[in-house]
Amino acid sequence: MTPRNLIAVTVTIVALVSILVIRSKSLENDEQTTAPSASSSQLPGTLAQTTPQRVRPIAVPPLPKTTSPVAVSQKPLPAPAEPWLGLKNNAIRSTPFILPSALLSQNTLVEGQEISFQLFDDVQVAATVSASIQNVNGTVTTTARINGSEYGRVFVAQSNNEVRAKIIIPEQNRMYAINFNPQDYQYYALELDPATEEPDDIGPHRYAPRQATPQSNGTKMQSEETSETEVGSVQALAVDESIAGVVVDILVVYTAQAFSEVGSLANMQNVIALGIAMANDTHGNTTTGITLNLVHSEILDYTQSASHDKGDFLDFITRTNDSIMDEVHTIRDNYGADFVSLIVGNGSSSSGGGIAWILTSLSGSPAYAFSVVDENVFDGYTPCHEIGHNMGLAHAADQISSPGPTGPPIGTDAAGYHWHPQAGETGYSSIMAYNDGVYYADGLDHVKVGLFSDPDITHSGLKAGDTVLANNARVLRLLKNVYADYRARDLDGNKILVEYPNQSLVFTAGNSYDITWNSNSITGNVKIDLYQQGVFHSSIASDTLNDRQYSWDIPTDFSGEYFTIRVTSMADPSQFDESDQPFEVHTAFFTDSLDTEPGNVVKTGVWEFGPWTDKTELYGGPSAPNTGANLYDTDLDYVAFTTSTLTMGPIDCSAYTKVHLNFSSWYAIYSNYTARVEYKNGADGAWQEMYSKNGPFYFNSWTPFSFDLSEHADNAEAVYLRWTYFNDGGNYAYAGMSLDDISLTGLVASVVGDIDGDSEVTLKDTVLTLQLLTGNDADASKSGDVNGDGLIGLPEAIYSLKKLANP
């Protein structure tokens, strides 16, 4: 058996989190339908990600579960000279936003949990958690129902400690959001002007042809209008009224331009998670029996061209062998995705939110289950709308442009709907109906509500559908099993799919993390085991509920690498799945919560230790330590025009490898000020910079940081850490740097013959060595290579046996 490759562990700055808000009358952008231009050959693209100097990002697991409250600032932040109005620069107003402590945890929240926060001075939100899940990317998505609002919702997504959220209040015709501003490291609550949003699109529908496969040449794909040649319709068939639901799997891919506009991988994962969450809330509100499940997301090697519009992109992603995005079909098959959504940058030559093929067959059309959505609207209702087209749903029947219904055989009731509780006033629209009044004869605008048209649902005293003209819900209930059967979701015969951990991660011993899986049709309990290099290591849960989530408490003395999680059905042991990528567990060998001042610290300048002292004249600092009663801070006794250093050490790291520094900070740095973090090996060693950033930037909460020190700290006997604050004075007295909860983690240094990394040579190492003999390219980089011949073989097995006999 070939040992798995060593995990490339690099450094990250775990970004600050907070929540976002937007005001809008729910103008969700609709699909592009203008005539697209001819296709062109692929332009290879290269993704360039920008990271801080000398800092390499790594995949970071969720923060460990904690019941400790997180302090938030009580001092106001100064308004920037130029108000930041969001990534699209179209907000009516904005304000720095402090994330409530309930949303700082990267673990899922509890259903029924109450959350509340102040968006603006005149906007207070209180909501109750209705759903909280962790998806395949490790993103935690929470949906909460706003108290006192029938369909008001809070949607929050958090990836790698970066948060993005949407808050929708249909009754008030408002939508709020929070965007992270990478220029000043701060989150802002935004209120958007609906007039600046993109209007609903105009043009004919794109109907899915009734041919077996898409055309494969480079010519424009032709839509085929519906006909009545196929016998039957939704109205003529019985609807599946069973409460049993189905899971429809979604693949999301995106272009390099879309990624660049979003700004970071964490933010892209949040955008995707929000779009899926809002779609699932809509399906739940309408009781369609459908749950959308993200099975994978990935960037494509494709460069957008301004000469192409969304119609072209839809053709590119649908065709199978025109050398443009062809890899999408392999990815789709590998992950068993029923539907595919492409996110594009919004700089294409056409306006609007998206475009999709409309299903025209009762037997389904998996070859045309594709949609295209702009990145700036994917975190809204647009993905739900476009996938709705893929499912056979059309717009409102009385729209001036692109009216529904889909028609036979799907049905003459396959249309969206809109209603006006107050005659002559702004009304409401279902997901598939346009919002803007210019598309209706009466000229009245609408507020989007998270519902598919359904005559059995009443909203604001009126029906949200019509039994003859608008019943998209019935179409969905009828065809839900057709959608779910587009692709087999069981990979390699497995019906259980491990969702998290499923990538290269670093966990810390002594903390708790959520293991999640998709059980599909498997019923009965499951067992959860820890494997190392493909060999059973230990049991995590010998028999537990098959509820797709288990909280794993990692022992404090645990350490190692090449671990995977395996979830197995108790009823049928042949049904199991294992993590796709191995992860590591590091030991926290040095921790200091700063309850008392350490004896190995030297301070200069304004660094002080002690309880937080409220300085009302200072901007941006915390109101309390991250934990406990004390902290290090530069503004306990503020002095301008000072260079201040906090040096900690020496710290003995000689028994550890892959050493990481972890701490919590709260920065409020003014213009021309600098925050810096460094380390060195030995008293005479050269300082190595890990982090340096010039102001202005401000944090809204205590923020965890993690840095890889392995280059100079591994097996080092004397490691020093230094935090530096350069204070050049200015118009404002800013809080500067606050520091709490410092720790060093790493792997216990291996001993010769120790294959499994537990610092001992045991029978397990012998078993692993013998199993490695079956591989053709055994990795000799591990300490198991006893004789130094570059291979792990019989000499190593003999050594292990001798070591067992004579320890």
C-alpha positions in Angstrom: 0.0 0.0 0.0 1.4 3.4 -1.0 1.5 5.8 1.9 -0.3 9.0 1.4 1.6 12.1 0.5 2.7 14.4 3.2 0.2 17.2 3.9 1.5 20.5 2.8 0.8 22.6 5.8 1.1 26.3 5.2 0.1 29.5 7.0 -3.1 31.4 7.3 -4.5 34.5 8.9 -7.8 33.4 10.1 -9.9 36.3 9.0 -12.2 38.3 11.2 -15.9 37.6 11.2 -19.0 39.6 11.3 -22.5 39.7 9.7 -23.9 41.7 7.0 -27.0 43.5 6.0 -28.8 44.9 3.0 -31.9 46.8 2.4 -33.8 46.1 -0.7 -37.3 45.4 -2.0 -35.9 42.0 -2.9 -34.9 42.8 -6.4 -33.4 39.5 -7.5 -31.9 39.5 -10.9 -33.5 37.3 -13.5 -32.0 35.3 -16.3 -30.2 36.6 -19.4 -32.2 35.8 -22.5 -31.0 38.1 -25.3 -29.6 36.5 -28.4 -26.0 35.4 -27.7 -23.1 35.7 -30.1 -21.2 32.9 -31.7 -18.9 30.9 -29.6 -15.1 31.1 -29.7 -12.3 28.8 -28.6 -11.2 28.6 -25.0 -8.8 31.1 -23.6 -6.7 29.4 -20.9 -6.9 31.1 -17.6 -4.6 31.2 -14.6 -5.9 32.0 -11.1 -3.6 34.3 -9.2 -4.5 34.6 -5.5 -3.2 37.5 -3.5 -2.0 36.7 0.1 -0.1 38.8 2.6 3.6 38.8 2.1 5.4 35.8 3.5 2.1 34.3 4.6 0.8 31.2 2.9 -2.8 30.3 3.4 -3.9 26.8 4.6 -7.2 25.1 5.0 -8.2 25.7 8.6 -10.9 23.6 10.4 -13.7 25.3 12.2 -13.0 26.9 15.6 -13.4 24.4 18.4 -16.7 24.5 20.2 -16.7 26.8 23.2 -19.3 28.1 25.6 -17.2 31.1 26.6 -18.8 34.4 25.7 -16.9 36.6 23.2 -16.6 40.3 24.1 -17.5 42.9 21.5 -16.5 46.5 21.3 -18.6 49.1 23.1 -16.6 52.0 21.8 -17.6 53.5 18.4 -15.4 53.3 15.3 -14.8 56.5 13.5 -16.5 57.0 10.2 -14.0 56.6 7.3 -13.3 59.7 5.2 -14.8 57.9 2.2 -17.8 55.7 3.3 -17.4 52.2 2.0 -20.6 51.3 0.1 -19.9 47.7 -0.6 -18.1 45.8 -3.3 -20.5 47.2 -5.9 -20.3 50.7 -4.4 -24.1 51.0 -4.5 -25.2 51.1 -0.9 -27.5 53.8 0.5 -25.7 53.8 3.8 -23.1 51.7 5.6 -21.7 51.3 9.1 -19.0 49.2 10.7 -20.7 46.1 12.1 -19.9 44.1 15.2 -20.7 40.4 14.9 -22.8 38.9 17.7 -21.0 36.3 19.7 -23.5 33.6 18.7 -22.3 33.7 15.1 -18.6 33.7 15.8 -18.5 29.9 16.3 -17.8 27.9 13.2 -19.8 25.0 14.6 -23.4 24.6 13.8 -26.0 26.4 16.0 -28.8 24.7 17.8 -32.3 24.8 16.2 -34.5 27.1 18.3 -31.5 29.2 19.5 -32.3 32.9 19.7 -30.0 35.4 18.0 -30.3 39.2 17.9 -28.2 42.1 16.7 -28.3 45.8 15.9 -27.7 46.5 12.2 -28.2 50.3 12.3 -29.4 52.6 15.0 -32.9 52.2 13.6 -32.7 48.5 12.6 -32.8 45.8 15.3 -33.1 42.1 14.3 -34.2 39.2 16.5 -34.5 35.7 15.0 -34.8 32.0 15.9 -32.5 29.4 14.3 -34.5 27.0 12.1 -31.6 25.2 10.4 -27.8 25.1 10.7 -25.6 22.7 8.7 -22.0 22.2 7.6 -21.6 21.5 3.9 -19.0 19.6 1.9 -16.7 22.7 1.9 -16.8 22.9 5.7 -18.9 26.1 5.5 -21.4 26.5 8.3 -24.7 27.9 7.0 -27.4 29.0 9.4 -31.0 30.0 8.6 -33.0 31.9 11.2 -36.6 33.0 11.1 -37.1 36.7 12.0 -39.5 37.0 14.9 -42.7 38.7 13.9 -42.1 38.2 10.1 -43.8 35.3 8.2 -41.0 35.0 5.7 -38.3 37.3 7.0 -35.0 35.4 7.2 -31.5 35.7 8.4 -29.0 33.7 6.3 -25.4 33.4 7.6 -22.5 31.5 6.1 -19.1 31.2 7.6 -16.0 29.7 6.0 -12.6 29.7 7.7 -13.8 32.3 10.1 -15.0 34.7 7.4 -18.7 35.6 7.6 -21.2 36.7 4.9 -24.9 37.1 5.6 -28.2 38.3 4.2 -31.2 39.5 6.1 -34.5 39.7 4.2 -37.7 41.3 5.6 -40.4 41.2 2.8 -43.1 43.0 4.8 -40.8 46.0 5.1 -39.5 45.7 1.5 -36.0 45.6 2.8 -32.9 43.4 2.4 -29.7 43.8 4.4 -26.3 42.3 4.0 -22.8 42.5 5.4 -19.7 42.6 3.2 -16.1 42.3 4.3 -13.9 45.2 3.2 -10.4 43.8 2.5 -9.0 47.3 2.4 -9.5 48.0 6.1 -10.2 44.5 7.5 -13.6 45.5 8.6 -17.2 44.3 8.1 -19.9 46.7 7.1 -23.7 46.7 7.4 -25.0 47.9 4.1 -28.4 49.2 3.1 -28.8 48.9 -0.7 -30.8 51.0 -3.0 -33.1 48.8 -5.2 -32.8 51.2 -8.1 -29.1 50.4 -8.4 -29.7 46.7 -8.7 -29.8 45.1 -12.2 -33.3 44.9 -13.7 -35.1 41.7 -14.7 -34.0 40.6 -18.1 -36.0 40.6 -21.3 -36.1 38.0 -24.0 -37.4 34.5 -25.0 -37.0 31.5 -22.8 -34.2 28.9 -23.5 -36.1 25.6 -23.7 -34.2 22.4 -23.4 -34.3 20.5 -26.7 -35.8 17.0 -26.6 -32.7 15.4 -28.1 -30.7 12.9 -26.2 -27.5 14.9 -25.9 -26.4 18.5 -26.6 -24.8 19.5 -29.9 -21.1 19.2 -29.6 -19.9 21.5 -32.3 -18.9 25.1 -31.9 -22.2 26.5 -33.3 -24.9 28.2 -31.4 -27.2 25.7 -29.6 -30.7 26.1 -30.7 -33.6 26.2 -28.3 -36.6 24.1 -29.1 -40.0 25.5 -28.3 -42.4 23.3 -26.4 -44.9 21.2 -28.3 -47.8 19.0 -27.4 -46.3 15.9 -29.1 -45.4 14.4 -25.7 -48.5 12.9 -24.2 -49.5 13.9 -20.7 -49.1 16.9 -18.4 -48.7 17.6 -14.8 -52.4 18.2 -14.4 -53.2 14.8 -15.8 -50.9 13.0 -13.3 -51.2 12.3 -9.6 -48.9 14.4 -7.4 -46.6 12.7 -5.0 -48.1 13.9 -1.7 -45.9 11.7 0.5 -43.9 13.4 3.2 -40.8 11.6 2.1 -38.3 14.0 0.6 -35.6 13.7 -1.9 -32.1 15.2 -2.0 -31.0 16.8 -5.3 -27.3 17.2 -5.7 -25.8 20.4 -7.0 -22.3 21.1 -8.5 -21.2 24.7 -8.5 -18.3 25.8 -10.7 -16.9 29.3 -11.2 -14.6 31.2 -13.5 -11.4 33.0 -12.5 -13.1 36.3 -13.0 -15.9 35.4 -10.7 -13.4 34.4 -8.1 -11.4 37.6 -8.5 -14.6 39.7 -8.0 -15.5 37.8 -4.9 -12.0 38.2 -3.5 -11.2 35.1 -1.5 -11.9 31.3 -1.4 -13.7 31.7 1.9 -16.0 34.4 0.5 -16.7 32.4 -2.6 -17.7 29.4 -0.4 -19.9 31.7 1.6 -21.6 33.0 -1.6 -22.3 29.5 -2.8 -23.6 28.4 0.6 -26.0 31.3 0.9 -27.4 30.7 -2.6 -28.1 27.0 -1.6 -29.5 28.0 1.8 -32.0 30.5 0.3 -33.1 27.9 -2.2 -33.6 25.3 0.5 -35.6 27.7 2.6 -37.8 28.4 -0.4 -38.4 24.7 -1.0 -39.1 24.2 2.7 -41.5 27.1 2.8 -43.4 25.6 -0.1 -43.1 22.0 1.2 -41.9 20.7 -2.2 -40.1 17.7 -0.6 -36.8 18.8 -2.3 -33.5 19.6 -0.5 -30.6 20.9 -2.6 -27.3 19.4 -1.5 -23.9 20.9 -2.6 -21.7 18.0 -3.5 -18.7 20.0 -4.8 -17.5 23.4 -5.9 -14.4 24.2 -8.1 -12.8 26.9 -10.1 -12.5 26.3 -13.9 -9.5 26.8 -16.1 -11.4 29.3 -18.3 -11.0 33.0 -19.0 -14.1 35.0 -19.7 -14.2 37.1 -22.8 -16.2 40.4 -23.0 -17.5 39.2 -26.4 -19.4 36.4 -24.8 -22.7 36.7 -22.9 -24.5 34.4 -20.6 -26.2 32.6 -23.4 -22.7 31.7 -24.7 -21.6 30.5 -21.3 -24.7 28.3 -21.0 -23.8 26.7 -24.4 -20.1 26.3 -23.3 -21.0 24.5 -20.1 -23.7 22.4 -21.7 -21.7 21.1 -24.7 -19.6 18.0 -24.0 -16.6 18.1 -26.4 -16.0 21.6 -27.9 -12.9 22.0 -25.7 -14.5 24.7 -23.7 -15.4 23.8 -20.1 -15.5 20.1 -21.1 -14.0 19.1 -17.7 -17.3 20.1 -16.1 -19.0 16.9 -17.3 -16.3 14.7 -15.8 -16.5 16.6 -12.5 -20.3 16.2 -12.5 -20.1 12.5 -13.1 -17.4 12.0 -10.4 -19.5 13.7 -7.8 -22.9 12.5 -9.0 -24.4 16.0 -9.4 -27.9 16.2 -10.7 -27.7 19.9 -11.6 -24.8 22.2 -12.4 -24.6 25.9 -11.9 -21.8 28.1 -13.3 -20.9 31.3 -11.6 -19.5 34.0 -13.9 -18.0 37.4 -13.3 -20.6 40.2 -13.9 -18.4 41.9 -16.5 -19.9 40.0 -19.4 -21.4 41.9 -22.3 -24.9 41.3 -21.0 -26.7 42.5 -17.9 -28.9 40.4 -15.7 -28.6 37.7 -13.1 -28.6 34.4 -14.9 -29.9 32.1 -17.6 -31.0 28.4 -17.6 -32.5 25.7 -19.8 -36.2 25.1 -19.1 -37.2 21.5 -18.8 -39.8 20.4 -21.3 -40.1 16.7 -20.7 -41.8 14.7 -17.9 -39.0 12.2 -18.0 -36.4 14.9 -17.3 -33.5 16.2 -19.2 -30.2 15.7 -17.4 -28.1 16.7 -20.4 -29.6 20.2 -20.0 -29.6 20.6 -16.3 -27.3 23.6 -16.4 -27.6 27.2 -15.4 -25.4 30.4 -15.4 -25.5 33.0 -12.6 -23.6 36.2 -12.0 -21.4 36.2 -8.9 -22.9 39.3 -7.5 -26.4 37.7 -7.2 -25.5 34.1 -6.4 -25.9 34.8 -2.7 -29.6 35.5 -3.3 -32.7 33.9 -4.8 -31.3 33.8 -8.4 -29.8 30.3 -8.1 -33.1 29.0 -6.9 -34.9 30.8 -9.8 -32.5 29.4 -12.4 -32.5 25.8 -11.1 -36.3 26.2 -11.0 -36.2 26.7 -14.8 -34.1 23.5 -15.0 -37.0 21.8 -13.1 -39.6 23.0 -15.6 -40.8 26.2 -14.0 -41.6 29.4 -15.8 -42.4 33.0 -15.1 -45.7 34.6 -14.3 -48.3 34.1 -17.0 -49.1 37.9 -17.3 -45.6 39.2 -17.7 -45.1 41.4 -20.7 -41.7 39.8 -21.4 -40.9 36.1 -21.1 -44.3 35.0 -19.7 -45.1 31.5 -18.4 -46.3 28.9 -18.2 -44.0 26.2 -19.5 -47.0 24.5 -21.2 -47.6 20.9 -22.0 -46.4 18.4 -21.2 -45.0 20.0 -18.1 -48.2 21.9 -17.5 -50.2 25.1 -18.1 -49.9 25.8 -14.4 -46.1 25.8 -14.4 -45.9 29.5 -13.9 -44.9 32.0 -11.2 -47.3 34.3 -9.5 -47.7 37.7 -8.0 -50.3 39.3 -5.7 -51.2 42.7 -4.3 -52.8 42.8 -0.7 -53.4 46.5 -1.3 -54.8 47.4 -4.7 -52.7 49.8 -6.6 -49.7 49.3 -4.2 -46.5 47.3 -4.3 -47.2 43.6 -4.1 -45.4 40.3 -3.7 -44.0 37.9 -6.2 -43.0 34.2 -6.0 -39.5 33.1 -6.9 -40.2 32.5 -10.6 -42.1 35.8 -11.2 -40.4 39.1 -12.2 -40.3 41.9 -9.6 -40.1 45.1 -11.6 -43.4 46.8 -12.5 -42.2 47.6 -16.1 -42.9 43.9 -16.9 -46.6 44.1 -16.0 -49.5 46.0 -17.5 -50.3 47.8 -14.2 -46.8 49.0 -13.7 -46.7 47.9 -10.0 -43.5 46.7 -8.4 -43.2 43.6 -6.2 -41.2 42.3 -3.3 -39.7 38.8 -3.7 -40.9 36.2 -1.2 -39.2 32.8 -0.6 -42.1 30.8 -2.1 -42.9 28.9 -5.3 -46.4 29.6 -6.6 -48.8 27.5 -4.6 -52.6 28.1 -4.3 -52.6 26.3 -1.0 -50.4 28.9 0.6 -51.8 32.2 1.8 -49.6 35.2 2.2 -50.8 38.6 3.5 -54.4 37.4 3.1 -54.1 36.3 -0.5 -53.3 33.0 -2.2 -49.7 32.7 -3.4 -50.8 30.8 -6.6 -53.7 29.7 -8.7 -55.0 26.2 -9.3 -55.2 26.7 -13.0 -52.6 29.3 -13.9 -49.8 29.1 -11.2 -48.9 26.0 -9.3 -45.2 25.5 -9.6 -45.2 23.7 -6.3 -47.3 20.9 -7.8 -44.8 20.5 -10.6 -41.9 20.2 -8.2 -43.7 17.6 -6.0 -44.5 15.5 -9.1 -41.1 15.5 -10.7 -38.8 15.6 -7.6 -37.8 11.9 -8.0 -37.1 12.5 -11.6 -34.6 15.3 -10.7 -33.0 13.2 -8.0 -32.3 10.3 -10.4 -30.4 12.4 -13.0 -27.1 11.1 -11.5 -26.3 8.3 -9.1 -25.0 10.0 -6.0 -23.3 6.9 -4.5 -19.7 7.0 -5.5 -17.8 3.7 -5.9 -20.9 1.8 -4.7 -21.0 3.9 -1.4 -24.2 5.4 -0.3 -22.7 7.1 2.7 -20.6 10.1 1.9 -18.3 11.7 4.4 -18.6 15.5 4.0 -16.4 16.8 6.7 -13.5 16.5 7.3 -12.9 15.9 3.6 -9.8 18.0 2.9 -6.3 18.6 4.2 -6.8 20.2 7.6 -5.1 20.7 10.9 -7.1 20.0 14.1 -5.9 20.8 17.7 -6.0 18.1 20.4 -8.3 18.9 23.3 -11.0 20.6 21.2 -14.3 19.4 19.6 -15.1 19.3 15.9 -18.2 18.2 14.0 -18.0 15.2 11.7 -20.7 15.3 9.0 -21.8 12.9 6.4 -24.6 12.3 3.9 -26.4 9.1 4.6 -28.6 9.2 1.4 -31.0 6.2 1.6 -29.1 4.3 4.3 -31.2 3.8 7.4 -30.2 2.7 10.9 -27.3 3.7 13.0 -23.7 4.1 11.9 -20.2 3.7 13.4 -17.5 6.3 13.1 -13.8 5.2 13.0 -10.5 6.9 12.8 -8.1 5.5 10.2 -4.4 6.3 9.6 -2.8 5.6 6.3 -5.7 3.4 5.4 -5.4 1.3 8.6 -7.9 1.3 11.5 -6.6 3.4 14.3 -9.4 3.8 16.9 -13.1 4.0 17.3 -14.7 7.4 17.6 -18.3 6.2 17.9 -19.1 2.5 18.0 -22.8 3.0 17.4 -24.5 6.3 16.9 -27.6 7.8 15.3 -27.5 8.3 11.5 -28.3 12.0 11.9 -25.4 13.2 9.6 -23.5 14.9 12.4 -21.3 13.9 15.4 -19.3 16.0 17.7 -15.8 14.5 18.1 -13.9 15.4 21.3 -10.2 15.0 20.5 -8.2 13.8 23.5 -5.7 16.4 24.8 -2.7 14.0 24.5 -3.5 13.0 20.9 -1.2 13.8 18.0 -0.5 12.5 14.5 -0.9 12.8 10.8 -2.4 11.0 7.8 -5.7 10.5 9.5 -9.1 10.0 7.8 -12.6 9.5 9.1 -14.7 6.4 8.0 -18.5 6.3 8.5 -20.0 2.8 8.2 -23.6 1.6 8.2 -24.3 -0.8 11.2 -26.9 -2.6 9.2 -24.8 -3.1 6.1 -21.0 -2.8 6.7 -20.4 -2.8 3.0 -21.9 0.7 2.9 -19.2 3.1 4.1 -17.2 6.1 3.0 -13.9 7.7 4.1 -12.4 11.2 3.9 -11.0 12.0 0.5 -7.9 13.8 2.0 -6.0 13.1 5.2 -5.8 15.6 8.1 -3.5 16.2 11.0 -4.0 16.5 14.8 -1.5 18.8 16.6 -0.8 18.8 20.3 -1.0 22.2 22.1 2.4 21.9 23.9 2.5 25.6 25.1 -0.6 27.5 26.1 -1.1 30.7 28.0 -4.5 32.2 28.5 -2.9 35.2 30.2 -4.8 34.8 33.4 -1.6 35.9 35.1 1.3 37.6 33.4 4.0 35.2 32.1 7.5 35.4 33.4 9.1 35.1 30.0 7.8 38.4 28.5 9.7 41.6 27.9 7.6 44.8 27.2 8.7 48.1 25.7 6.7 51.2 24.9 3.0 51.1 25.6 2.4 47.4 25.9 0.7 46.7 29.3 -0.7 43.6 31.0 -3.8 43.6 33.1 -7.6 43.9 33.1 -9.2 45.9 30.3 -9.4 49.6 31.2 -12.2 51.3 29.2 -10.8 54.3 27.4 -13.8 56.2 25.9 -11.5 58.4 23.9 -10.0 55.5 22.0 -11.5 54.0 18.9 -12.1 50.3 18.1 -10.8 48.2 20.9 -12.5 45.4 22.8 -14.6 45.9 25.9 -13.1 42.8 27.6 -10.4 40.1 27.1 -11.1 37.2 24.8 -11.2 34.9 27.8 -10.5 35.4 31.5 -9.9 38.7 33.2 -6.5 39.9 31.7 -4.8 40.6 28.4 -1.9 42.3 26.8 -2.8 45.6 25.2 -1.2 48.8 23.8 -3.9 51.2 25.0 -4.3 50.3 28.7 -2.0 53.4 29.1 -2.1 55.1 25.6 0.9 57.2 24.5 1.2 58.5 21.0 4.4 58.5 18.8 5.7 55.2 20.3 7.2 52.0 18.9 6.2 49.2 21.3 7.3 45.6 21.4 6.1 42.6 23.3 8.6 39.7 23.2 7.9 36.2 24.6 10.5 33.5 25.1 12.4 31.3 25.0 9.9 28.5 24.4 11.2 25.0 24.0 9.9 23.4 20.7 12.6 20.7 20.5 10.2 17.8 20.8 7.8 19.0 18.1 7.6 19.4 14.3 5.2 21.4 12.1 5.0 24.0 14.9 2.2 26.5 14.6 1.6 29.7 16.6 -2.0 30.5 17.5 -3.4 33.6 19.3 -6.3 35.9 19.4 -6.0 39.6 18.6 -8.2 42.7 18.2 -6.6 45.4 16.1 -7.7 49.0 15.6 -4.9 50.5 13.6 -4.9 54.1 12.3 -3.3 55.5 9.2 0.5 55.3 9.2 0.4 52.9 12.1 1.7 49.3 11.7 0.9 46.0 13.4 3.6 43.3 13.1 4.2 39.7 14.3 7.6 37.9 14.1 9.5 34.9 15.5 13.0 33.7 15.7 15.1 30.6 16.6 17.5 31.4 19.4 18.4 34.6 21.1 20.8 35.6 18.3 18.6 34.4 15.5 17.1 36.7 12.8 13.5 37.8 13.2 11.2 36.2 10.7 8.2 38.3 9.8 4.8 36.4 9.8 2.5 39.3 9.6 2.8 43.0 8.9 0.0 45.4 8.0 -0.2 49.2 7.8 -3.3 51.0 8.9 -6.0 52.0 8.6 -7.8 48.8 9.5 -10.1 47.8 12.3 -11.4 44.6 13.8 -14.9 44.1 15.1 -14.2 41.1 17.3 -11.6 39.0 18.8 -10.0 37.2 15.8 -8.0 33.9 15.9 -4.7 33.9 14.0 -2.6 30.9 13.0 1.0 30.9 11.6 3.3 28.1 10.4 6.6 28.4 12.2 8.0 25.1 11.1 10.8 26.5 8.9 12.7 27.8 11.9 10.9 26.5 15.0 10.7 22.7 14.4 12.9 20.9 17.0 14.2 24.3 18.1 15.2 24.6 21.8 14.6 28.4 22.1 11.9 30.1 20.1 11.0 33.7 20.6 7.8 35.5 19.6 7.4 39.3 19.1 4.4 41.6 18.6 5.3 45.1 17.5 3.1 48.2 17.3 4.4 51.3 15.5 2.4 54.3 16.6 3.1 57.5 14.7 0.3 59.6 16.3 -2.6 61.1 14.4 -6.0 62.8 14.6 -7.5 59.8 16.4 -6.4 57.8 19.4 -6.9 54.3 18.2 -6.9 51.2 20.4 -3.9 49.6 18.6 -3.2 45.9 19.4 -4.9 43.6 21.9 -3.5 40.1 22.5 -4.9 37.1 24.4 -4.8 33.3 24.5 -1.4 32.3 23.0 -0.5 28.7 22.1 2.0 26.7 20.2 0.9 23.4 18.6 2.7 20.8 16.6 3.3 17.1 16.0 5.3 15.2 18.6 8.7 14.6 17.0 9.0 11.0 15.6 11.4 8.4 16.9 13.1 6.0 14.6 10.7 3.2 13.6 7.6 5.1 14.8 5.4 4.9 11.7 2.1 6.1 13.2 3.5 9.2 14.9 2.6 8.3 18.5 6.2 8.7 19.6 6.5 5.0 20.4 7.5 1.8 18.5 4.6 -0.6 18.9 3.0 -3.6 17.1 1.0 -1.1 15.2 4.2 0.3 13.6 5.2 -3.2 12.6 1.8 -3.8 10.9 2.0 -0.5 9.1 5.5 -1.3 7.9 4.5 -4.7 6.6 1.6 -3.2 4.8 3.9 -0.6 3.2 5.8 -3.5 1.7 3.0 -4.0 -0.8 3.5 -0.5 -2.3 5.7 0.2 -5.3 6.8 3.7 -4.3 7.0 3.6 -0.5 7.6 7.1 0.9 11.0 7.1 2.5 10.6 10.6 3.9 9.0 9.2 7.0 11.0 8.3 10.1 10.2 4.6 9.3 13.2 4.5 6.9 15.6 2.9 9.4 18.6 2.1 7.2 18.5 5.2 5.1 18.1 3.5 1.7 15.2 5.7 0.7 12.7 2.8 1.0 10.5 1.3 3.7 10.8 -2.4 3.5 11.8 -5.6 5.2 14.7 -4.1 7.2 12.3 -1.7 8.7 9.9 -4.4 9.7 12.7 -6.5 11.3 13.8 -3.4 13.2 10.3 -2.8 14.5 10.0 -6.4 15.7 13.4 -6.2 17.4 12.4 -2.9 19.0 9.3 -4.6 20.4 11.4 -7.4 21.9 14.0 -5.1 23.4 12.5 -1.6 23.9 
